[in-house]
Amino acid sequence: MRHQVRGRKLNRKASHRKALLRNLASSLIIHKRIKTTDAKAKELRTFIEPLITFAKQGTLHARRQVLRSFPGSYGQRVTAMLFSEIAPQYADRPGGYTRIIKLGQRINDRAPISLIELVDFGVVTSKQKESEPETDKKSKEKK
């Protein structure tokens, strides 16, 4: 029985699984949304939400804790982005920083696919998209 066994193995060894989660998390921080399988998205959620909570603290200790998850110079850039762009956005949010949207199945192997995204960043992009057509209308009127 699997009572109270945490985490998914994702058919990988521990080192491969750790690298996979680091890469998915850094891609999510950079792109704000990524498309992946359901199991990977659910496991990524448990990996990245504590990191965002650390980033909200903004202390040196919190930064070092996050850097443990993202080593190297690339990890420093990802951590800087997490602390400067993402954490201030969630300053008053108590949790639930990610959203998983099920997209259906992949055509190739019928694997269930999901979109995992940071919650408040979808709103920002839609506002930007609304402002873009207004400038297009003005430029069309001038022509």
N, C-alpha and C positions, 0 to 999 in steps of 0.2 A: 504494500500500500504506500501511497505517496503523501501521507498526511503531513502537512506543514513543511514540505520541501520547497525551498525558495528558488526562484530563477529557472531559466530554461537552458538546456545544454546546446540547442541549435545544431546538433550533429557535428560539433567541433570540439577539439581539445581546449583546455583552459587557456593556453596562450593565444590560440587563434580566436577564441571567443572574446578575450580581452581586447585584442587588436581590432576586431570587428566593431565592438561597441565604442572604442575610442574613435575610429574612423567615422562611424555613423553619427556620433555626437558632435564631432567637429564639423561635419557636413551640415548638420542641423543648425549649429550656431552660425555658420557662415551664410547658408542659403535660406534659413528661417523655415523651410519646409522641404521634405524629401519624400520620395516614394519608395517603399520597401515592402517586404512581406509582413503579414499580420504578427507573426511570432517575434520577428526582429523589432517591429515597432513597439510592441508591448514590453519587450525587454529593454529597449532603449529608453522608454519612459521612466523605468525604475532607475536607470543609470544617470539620466540627465537632470531630473528634478532636484535631487539633493545638491547637485553642482550649482544650479541656479539659486537655491536657497543659500548656499555658501556665498555666492557672488553678491547677494543682497546685503550681506553683512558688511562687505567692503573692507574688512580688516586685512592686515598682512597675513595673519594666520589662515584666514579663509582663502586668500589667494594661493598660499602654499598648499593647502589641502586640494584645491582645484588643479594646481600644477602637478600634483601626484597622479592625477588621471590623464593629463596631457603632457608627457615629458618632451623635452627637446625645444628647439627654437620655434618650430611650427606650433607647438603647444603653447608657447608664450604668446604668440600672436592670437591664437584662438582664445586664450584666457583673457587677454587684454580686451578683445572684442566682447567677451561675455561680461566682464566687469564694467565696461564703458557704455555699451549699447543696450544690452539685454536686461541687466540687473536693474537699472534705473526705471525701466518700463514696468517692472513687477514690484516696485517698492511697497505698494500698499496691498498687494495681492497675497493672501495667505497660503496659496498652493495651487496646484492644478495648472501648471504653466504650458502643458502640451495638450494637443487635441489629435485624436486618431480618427480618420474618416476612412471607412472601408470603400474600396473602389471596385471590387469584383475580383475576377480571376485573371491571371496572366494567360495569354493565348498559348504560349509555348508549352508550359507544363501544368497549367491549371492551378498554380499556387495562388492562394488568396493574397491580394495586394491591398495595401493601405497607404494613405497619405498621413504622415505625422508632421504637425506644424506647431510652431509657437503661437499661443492663443492670440495675443493682442497685435501681432504683426500683420495679420490678414486685413485688419481694419485700416491700417496705415496705407497699405498698398492700394486698397479700394478707393481711399480718399484721393490718392495721387492719380489714379486712373480717372476719377471724376473730374479732376482739375485739368487733365490733359485735353479732353475734347473741347473744353471751353477755349483754350488757346488755339485749337485747330479751327474752330468756328470763326474766331476773330481774324485769323490769317486768311481764311477763305473769303470773308467779307471784304477784306482789303484788296484782294485780287479782282 
